[in-house]
Amino acid sequence: MTHRTQLNQAEEHLRRSRENLPVAAQLLYAVADLLVDAQPAEPVTNRVAGLAFTYAGLAVLAQYPQAVQDAALDRALAVVPEARPSETGGEWALRLRAAAGSVR
């Protein structure tokens, strides 16, 4: 088995395990994933955070009715930690994932 095949299997397992989470938690995990993929070592800015939420929303929320989208976004935003000055995307992603665990 190649390294890429193992990675694909791990990614698929992670994706399936997140399907059972509340939609708000799925959204926060997707935002965290985007931050880690895009700029893990760069400071988080309002622009970067907004783009990550926009793209994660398109990927996660678009499959749900508007009422579910609105409720999930409200629940996610209620637990989002404020980015600290000079906090990197990777650091904030860790805190977003921790916050996702608190969403019910």
DSSP file (Angstrom, degrees, kcal/mol; ACC not computed):
  #  RESIDUE AA STRUCTURE BP1 BP2  ACC     N-H-->O    O-->H-N    N-H-->O    O-->H-N    TCO  KAPPA ALPHA  PHI   PSI    X-CA   Y-CA   Z-CA
    1    1 A M              0   0    0      0, 0.0     2,-0.1     0, 0.0     0, 0.0   0.000 360.0 360.0 360.0 131.4    0.0    0.0    0.0
    2    2 A T     >  -     0   0    0      1,-0.1     4,-2.1     4,-0.0     5,-0.2  -0.340 360.0-112.1 -80.6 164.1    1.4    3.4   -1.0
    3    3 A H  H  > S+     0   0    0      1,-0.2     4,-2.4     2,-0.2     5,-0.1   0.896 118.6  52.7 -60.4 -41.2    1.6    6.4    1.3
    4    4 A R  H  > S+     0   0    0      2,-0.2     4,-2.8     1,-0.2    -1,-0.2   0.892 107.6  50.9 -64.9 -39.9   -1.0    8.2   -0.8
    5    5 A T  H  > S+     0   0    0      2,-0.2     4,-2.3     1,-0.2    -1,-0.2   0.915 110.9  48.7 -63.4 -42.4   -3.4    5.3   -0.6
    6    6 A Q  H  X S+     0   0    0     -4,-2.1     4,-2.3     2,-0.2    -2,-0.2   0.913 111.9  49.4 -62.5 -42.1   -3.0    5.3    3.2
    7    7 A L  H  X S+     0   0    0     -4,-2.4     4,-2.8     2,-0.2    -2,-0.2   0.918 109.7  51.1 -63.3 -44.1   -3.6    9.0    3.3
    8    8 A N  H  X S+     0   0    0     -4,-2.8     4,-2.3     1,-0.2    -1,-0.2   0.899 110.9  48.8 -60.5 -40.8   -6.7    8.7    1.1
    9    9 A Q  H  X S+     0   0    0     -4,-2.3     4,-2.3     2,-0.2    -1,-0.2   0.903 112.1  48.2 -66.1 -41.0   -8.1    6.1    3.4
   10   10 A A  H  X S+     0   0    0     -4,-2.3     4,-2.5     2,-0.2    -2,-0.2   0.912 111.8  49.8 -65.5 -42.1   -7.4    8.2    6.5
   11   11 A E  H  X S+     0   0    0     -4,-2.8     4,-2.5     2,-0.2    -2,-0.2   0.897 111.4  49.1 -62.7 -40.6   -9.0   11.2    4.9
   12   12 A E  H  X S+     0   0    0     -4,-2.3     4,-2.5     2,-0.2    -2,-0.2   0.903 110.7  49.8 -66.6 -41.3  -12.1    9.2    4.0
   13   13 A H  H  X S+     0   0    0     -4,-2.3     4,-2.4     2,-0.2    -2,-0.2   0.928 112.3  48.2 -61.5 -44.9  -12.3    7.8    7.5
   14   14 A L  H  X S+     0   0    0     -4,-2.5     4,-1.6     2,-0.2    -2,-0.2   0.919 110.9  50.9 -61.4 -44.6  -12.1   11.3    8.9
   15   15 A R  H  X S+     0   0    0     -4,-2.5     4,-0.9     1,-0.2    -2,-0.2   0.925 112.2  46.3 -60.0 -46.1  -14.7   12.6    6.5
   16   16 A R  H  X S+     0   0    0     -4,-2.5     4,-0.5     1,-0.2     3,-0.4   0.874 109.4  54.0 -66.7 -36.6  -17.1    9.8    7.4
   17   17 A S  H >< S+     0   0    0     -4,-2.4     3,-0.6     1,-0.2    -1,-0.2   0.829 107.0  52.4 -68.3 -28.7  -16.6   10.3   11.1
   18   18 A R  H >< S+     0   0    0     -4,-1.6     3,-1.6     1,-0.2    -1,-0.2   0.712  91.4  74.9 -78.2 -20.3  -17.4   14.0   10.8
   19   19 A E  H 3< S+     0   0    0     -4,-0.9    -1,-0.2    -3,-0.4    -2,-0.2   0.788  92.9  55.0 -61.7 -26.4  -20.7   13.3    9.0
   20   20 A N  T << S+     0   0    0     -3,-0.6    -1,-0.3    -4,-0.5    -2,-0.2   0.466  91.4  95.1 -87.0  -2.0  -22.2   12.2   12.4
   21   21 A L  S <  S-     0   0    0     -3,-1.6    83,-0.1     1,-0.1     5,-0.0  -0.454  92.0 -84.2 -83.6 159.3  -21.3   15.5   14.1
   22   22 A P     >  -     0   0    0      0, 0.0     4,-2.3     0, 0.0     3,-0.3  -0.301  42.3-114.2 -56.6 150.0  -23.7   18.5   14.4
   23   23 A V  H  > S+     0   0    0      1,-0.2     4,-2.3     2,-0.2     5,-0.1   0.871 116.8  56.0 -58.2 -38.6  -23.6   20.6   11.3
   24   24 A A  H  > S+     0   0    0      1,-0.2     4,-2.0     2,-0.2    -1,-0.2   0.900 108.1  47.8 -61.7 -40.4  -22.1   23.5   13.3
   25   25 A A  H  > S+     0   0    0     -3,-0.3     4,-2.5     2,-0.2     5,-0.2   0.900 109.0  53.9 -67.1 -40.4  -19.2   21.3   14.3
   26   26 A Q  H  X S+     0   0    0     -4,-2.3     4,-2.3     1,-0.2    -2,-0.2   0.913 108.1  51.2 -58.0 -42.1  -18.7   20.1   10.8
   27   27 A L  H  X S+     0   0    0     -4,-2.3     4,-2.4     2,-0.2    -2,-0.2   0.929 109.8  48.1 -61.6 -46.6  -18.5   23.8    9.7
   28   28 A L  H  X S+     0   0    0     -4,-2.0     4,-2.4     1,-0.2    -1,-0.2   0.894 111.5  50.2 -64.8 -39.2  -15.8   24.6   12.3
   29   29 A Y  H  X S+     0   0    0     -4,-2.5     4,-2.6     2,-0.2    -1,-0.2   0.907 110.2  50.8 -63.7 -40.0  -13.8   21.5   11.3
   30   30 A A  H  X S+     0   0    0     -4,-2.3     4,-2.2    -5,-0.2    -2,-0.2   0.900 109.9  49.5 -65.1 -39.9  -14.0   22.5    7.7
   31   31 A V  H  X S+     0   0    0     -4,-2.4     4,-2.3     2,-0.2    -2,-0.2   0.939 111.8  49.0 -61.6 -46.6  -12.8   26.1    8.5
   32   32 A A  H  X S+     0   0    0     -4,-2.4     4,-2.3     1,-0.2    -2,-0.2   0.909 109.7  51.6 -60.3 -43.3   -9.9   24.6   10.5
   33   33 A D  H  X S+     0   0    0     -4,-2.6     4,-2.4     1,-0.2    -1,-0.2   0.914 109.5  49.9 -60.7 -43.3   -9.0   22.3    7.7
   34   34 A L  H  X S+     0   0    0     -4,-2.2     4,-2.7     1,-0.2     5,-0.3   0.908 110.3  50.0 -62.9 -41.8   -8.9   25.2    5.2
   35   35 A L  H  X S+     0   0    0     -4,-2.3     4,-2.2     1,-0.2    -1,-0.2   0.916 112.4  46.9 -62.9 -42.8   -6.7   27.3    7.5
   36   36 A V  H  < S+     0   0    0     -4,-2.3    -1,-0.2     1,-0.2    -2,-0.2   0.887 116.8  44.2 -67.5 -38.2   -4.2   24.4    7.9
   37   37 A D  H  < S+     0   0    0     -4,-2.4    -2,-0.2    -5,-0.2    -1,-0.2   0.874 121.2  38.1 -72.2 -37.4   -4.2   23.7    4.2
   38   38 A A  H  < S-     0   0    0     -4,-2.7    -3,-0.2    -5,-0.2    -2,-0.2   0.929 136.7 -12.2 -86.3 -48.6   -3.9   27.3    3.1
   39   39 A Q    ><  +     0   0    0     -4,-2.2    50,-0.8    -5,-0.3     3,-0.8  -0.379  60.7 162.4-156.9  69.6   -1.7   29.1    5.5
   40   40 A P  T 3  S+     0   0    0      0, 0.0    50,-2.2     0, 0.0    51,-0.4   0.777  84.2  40.4 -64.8 -26.6   -0.8   27.3    8.7
   41   41 A A  T 3  S+     0   0    0     48,-0.2    -5,-0.1    47,-0.2    47,-0.0   0.463  97.7  90.4-103.5  -1.7    2.2   29.5    9.6
   42   42 A E  S <  S-     0   0    0     -3,-0.8    47,-2.0     1,-0.1    48,-0.2  -0.691  86.3 -97.8 -95.2 147.4    0.7   32.9    8.6
   43   43 A P  B     -A   88   0A   0      0, 0.0     2,-0.4     0, 0.0    45,-0.3  -0.306  40.3-111.9 -60.8 144.4   -1.1   35.1   11.0
   44   44 A V        -     0   0    0     43,-3.0     2,-0.3    40,-0.2    42,-0.2  -0.625  37.4-172.8 -77.7 131.9   -4.9   34.9   10.8
   45   45 A T     >  -     0   0    0     -2,-0.4     4,-2.7     1,-0.1     5,-0.2  -0.779  39.3-107.8-116.6 166.3   -6.5   38.1    9.5
   46   46 A N  H  > S+     0   0    0     -2,-0.3     4,-2.6     1,-0.2     5,-0.2   0.886 121.6  52.8 -59.3 -37.7  -10.2   39.0    9.3
   47   47 A R  H  > S+     0   0    0      2,-0.2     4,-2.6     1,-0.2    -1,-0.2   0.939 110.3  45.6 -63.5 -47.9  -10.0   38.5    5.5
   48   48 A V  H  > S+     0   0    0      2,-0.2     4,-2.5     1,-0.2    -2,-0.2   0.917 114.4  48.4 -63.1 -44.4   -8.5   35.0    5.8
   49   49 A A  H  X S+     0   0    0     -4,-2.7     4,-2.4     1,-0.2    -1,-0.2   0.920 112.2  49.6 -62.4 -43.6  -11.0   34.0    8.5
   50   50 A G  H  X S+     0   0    0     -4,-2.6     4,-2.3    -5,-0.2    -2,-0.2   0.908 111.8  47.6 -62.7 -42.7  -13.9   35.3    6.4
   51   51 A L  H  X S+     0   0    0     -4,-2.6     4,-2.8     2,-0.2     5,-0.3   0.910 110.7  51.7 -64.8 -41.6  -12.8   33.5    3.3
   52   52 A A  H  X S+     0   0    0     -4,-2.5     4,-2.4     1,-0.2     5,-0.2   0.919 112.0  46.3 -62.0 -43.2  -12.3   30.2    5.3
   53   53 A F  H  X S+     0   0    0     -4,-2.4     4,-2.4     2,-0.2    -1,-0.2   0.890 112.6  51.4 -65.9 -38.4  -15.8   30.5    6.7
   54   54 A T  H  X S+     0   0    0     -4,-2.3     4,-2.1     2,-0.2    -2,-0.2   0.956 114.6  40.6 -63.0 -50.9  -17.2   31.3    3.2
   55   55 A Y  H  X S+     0   0    0     -4,-2.8     4,-2.0     2,-0.2    -2,-0.2   0.883 116.4  49.6 -68.1 -38.1  -15.6   28.3    1.5
   56   56 A A  H  X S+     0   0    0     -4,-2.4     4,-3.0    -5,-0.3     5,-0.5   0.901 109.9  52.6 -65.8 -39.5  -16.3   26.0    4.4
   57   57 A G  H  X>S+     0   0    0     -4,-2.4     5,-1.2    -5,-0.2     4,-1.2   0.908 108.5  49.6 -61.4 -42.1  -19.9   27.2    4.3
   58   58 A L  H  <5S+     0   0    0     -4,-2.1     4,-0.3     1,-0.2    -1,-0.2   0.894 116.4  42.8 -62.8 -39.1  -20.2   26.4    0.6
   59   59 A A  H  <5S+     0   0    0     -4,-2.0    -2,-0.2    -5,-0.1    -1,-0.2   0.876 130.1  21.5 -75.4 -38.3  -18.8   23.0    1.2
   60   60 A V  H ><5S+     0   0    0     -4,-3.0     3,-0.7    -5,-0.1    -3,-0.2   0.898 125.8  40.0 -99.0 -51.1  -20.7   22.1    4.3
   61   61 A L  G ><5S+     0   0    0     -4,-1.2     3,-2.5    -5,-0.5    -3,-0.2   0.775  94.4  78.3 -78.1 -26.9  -23.8   24.1    4.6
   62   62 A A  G 3 <S+     0   0    0     -5,-1.2    -1,-0.2     1,-0.3    -4,-0.1   0.729  87.9  60.5 -58.4 -22.8  -25.0   24.2    1.0
   63   63 A Q  G <  S+     0   0    0     -3,-0.7    -1,-0.3    -4,-0.1    -2,-0.1   0.509  97.6  73.2 -83.9  -2.8  -26.4   20.7    1.3
   64   64 A Y  S <  S-     0   0    0     -3,-2.5     5,-0.0     1,-0.1    -4,-0.0  -0.739  91.3 -94.1-111.3 157.5  -28.9   21.7    4.0
   65   65 A P    >>  -     0   0    0      0, 0.0     4,-2.4     0, 0.0     3,-0.6  -0.260  44.2-104.0 -63.0 158.3  -32.1   23.7    4.0
   66   66 A Q  H 3> S+     0   0    0      1,-0.2     4,-2.8     2,-0.2     5,-0.2   0.850 119.8  55.3 -55.2 -40.4  -31.8   27.5    4.8
   67   67 A A  H 3> S+     0   0    0      1,-0.2     4,-2.1     2,-0.2    -1,-0.2   0.891 110.2  45.7 -63.0 -39.0  -33.1   27.1    8.3
   68   68 A V  H <> S+     0   0    0     -3,-0.6     4,-2.7     2,-0.2     5,-0.2   0.904 112.1  52.2 -69.2 -41.5  -30.5   24.4    9.1
   69   69 A Q  H  X S+     0   0    0     -4,-2.4     4,-2.6     2,-0.2     5,-0.2   0.941 111.4  46.5 -57.7 -48.9  -27.8   26.6    7.6
   70   70 A D  H  X S+     0   0    0     -4,-2.8     4,-2.3     1,-0.2    -2,-0.2   0.919 114.4  46.2 -62.8 -45.4  -28.8   29.6    9.7
   71   71 A A  H  X S+     0   0    0     -4,-2.1     4,-2.4    -5,-0.2    -1,-0.2   0.907 113.5  49.3 -65.1 -41.8  -29.0   27.6   12.9
   72   72 A A  H  X S+     0   0    0     -4,-2.7     4,-2.6     2,-0.2    -2,-0.2   0.915 111.4  48.8 -65.0 -42.8  -25.7   25.9   12.3
   73   73 A L  H  X S+     0   0    0     -4,-2.6     4,-2.8    -5,-0.2     5,-0.2   0.923 111.7  49.5 -64.1 -43.2  -23.9   29.1   11.5
   74   74 A D  H  X S+     0   0    0     -4,-2.3     4,-1.5    -5,-0.2    -2,-0.2   0.924 113.1  46.6 -59.9 -44.6  -25.3   30.8   14.6
   75   75 A R  H  X S+     0   0    0     -4,-2.4     4,-0.6     2,-0.2    -2,-0.2   0.887 114.0  48.2 -66.7 -39.0  -24.2   27.9   16.8
   76   76 A A  H >X S+     0   0    0     -4,-2.6     3,-1.3     1,-0.2     4,-0.8   0.942 111.4  48.7 -66.4 -47.4  -20.8   27.8   15.2
   77   77 A L  H 3< S+     0   0    0     -4,-2.8     3,-0.3     1,-0.3    -1,-0.2   0.787 102.1  64.9 -65.0 -26.6  -20.2   31.5   15.6
   78   78 A A  H 3< S+     0   0    0     -4,-1.5    -1,-0.3    -5,-0.2    -2,-0.2   0.755 112.2  33.5 -67.7 -23.3  -21.3   31.4   19.3
   79   79 A V  H << S+     0   0    0     -3,-1.3    -1,-0.2    -4,-0.6    -2,-0.2   0.435  85.2 122.4-112.7  -0.5  -18.3   29.2   20.1
   80   80 A V     <  -     0   0    0     -4,-0.8     2,-0.2    -3,-0.3    16,-0.1  -0.456  60.0-132.2 -66.2 124.5  -15.7   30.6   17.8
   81   81 A P        -     0   0    0      0, 0.0     2,-0.2     0, 0.0    -1,-0.1  -0.551  24.7-108.6 -75.0 142.5  -12.7   31.8   19.7
   82   82 A E        -     0   0    0     -2,-0.2     2,-0.2     1,-0.1     0, 0.0  -0.504  38.0-109.0 -68.4 135.3  -11.4   35.2   18.8
   83   83 A A        -     0   0    0     -2,-0.2    -1,-0.1     1,-0.1     3,-0.1  -0.454  33.8-127.9 -66.0 135.3   -8.1   35.0   17.0
   84   84 A R    >   -     0   0    0     -2,-0.2     3,-2.3     1,-0.1   -40,-0.2  -0.472  38.7 -78.6 -80.8 154.9   -5.3   36.3   19.1
   85   85 A P  T 3  S+     0   0    0      0, 0.0    -1,-0.1     0, 0.0     3,-0.1  -0.330 117.5   0.6 -55.3 131.6   -2.9   38.9   17.8
   86   86 A S  T 3  S+     0   0    0      1,-0.2     2,-0.2   -42,-0.2   -41,-0.1   0.587  91.7 154.2  61.7  16.2   -0.3   37.3   15.5
   87   87 A E    <   -     0   0    0     -3,-2.3   -43,-3.0   -43,-0.2    -1,-0.2  -0.537  40.3-127.4 -69.5 136.5   -2.0   33.8   16.0
   88   88 A T  B  >  -A   43   0A   0    -45,-0.3     4,-2.7    -2,-0.2     5,-0.3  -0.363  18.0-109.2 -83.1 164.9   -1.3   31.6   13.0
   89   89 A G  H  > S+     0   0    0    -47,-2.0     4,-2.3   -50,-0.8   -53,-0.2   0.890 120.4  51.3 -58.1 -40.6   -3.8   29.8   11.0
   90   90 A G  H  > S+     0   0    0    -50,-2.2     4,-1.6   -51,-0.2    -1,-0.2   0.893 110.7  47.5 -65.3 -40.2   -2.6   26.5   12.4
   91   91 A E  H  > S+     0   0    0    -51,-0.4     4,-1.5     2,-0.2    -2,-0.2   0.926 114.1  45.9 -66.8 -44.8   -2.8   27.7   16.0
   92   92 A W  H  X S+     0   0    0     -4,-2.7     4,-2.5     1,-0.2    -2,-0.2   0.877 107.3  59.4 -66.5 -35.8   -6.3   29.1   15.5
   93   93 A A  H  X S+     0   0    0     -4,-2.3     4,-2.5    -5,-0.3    -1,-0.2   0.890 102.6  53.2 -59.2 -39.7   -7.3   25.9   13.7
   94   94 A L  H  X S+     0   0    0     -4,-1.6     4,-1.9     1,-0.2    -1,-0.2   0.919 111.2  45.5 -60.7 -43.1   -6.5   23.9   16.9
   95   95 A R  H  X S+     0   0    0     -4,-1.5     4,-2.1     2,-0.2    -2,-0.2   0.835 110.6  53.7 -71.8 -31.6   -8.7   26.2   18.9
   96   96 A L  H  X S+     0   0    0     -4,-2.5     4,-2.5     2,-0.2    -2,-0.2   0.911 108.3  49.9 -65.7 -41.9  -11.5   26.0   16.3
   97   97 A R  H  X S+     0   0    0     -4,-2.5     4,-1.3     2,-0.2    -2,-0.2   0.897 110.1  50.2 -64.3 -39.2  -11.4   22.2   16.5
   98   98 A A  H  < S+     0   0    0     -4,-1.9     4,-0.4     1,-0.2     3,-0.3   0.911 111.2  49.1 -63.9 -41.1  -11.5   22.3   20.3
   99   99 A A  H >< S+     0   0    0     -4,-2.1     3,-1.5     1,-0.2     4,-0.5   0.877 104.4  59.4 -65.0 -37.6  -14.6   24.7   20.0
  100  100 A A  H >< S+     0   0    0     -4,-2.5     3,-1.1     1,-0.3    -1,-0.2   0.847  98.1  60.3 -59.6 -33.5  -16.2   22.3   17.5
  101  101 A G  T 3< S+     0   0    0     -4,-1.3    -1,-0.3    -3,-0.3    -2,-0.2   0.694 100.7  54.6 -67.6 -18.0  -16.1   19.6   20.2
  102  102 A S  T <  S+     0   0    0     -3,-1.5     2,-0.3    -4,-0.4    -1,-0.2   0.533  83.4 105.7 -92.6  -6.6  -18.2   21.8   22.4
  103  103 A V    <         0   0    0     -3,-1.1   -27,-0.0    -4,-0.5   -78,-0.0  -0.568 360.0 360.0 -77.0 132.7  -21.0   22.2   19.9
  104  104 A R              0   0    0     -2,-0.3    -1,-0.1   -83,-0.1    -4,-0.0   0.348 360.0 360.0-116.2 360.0  -24.1   20.1   20.6
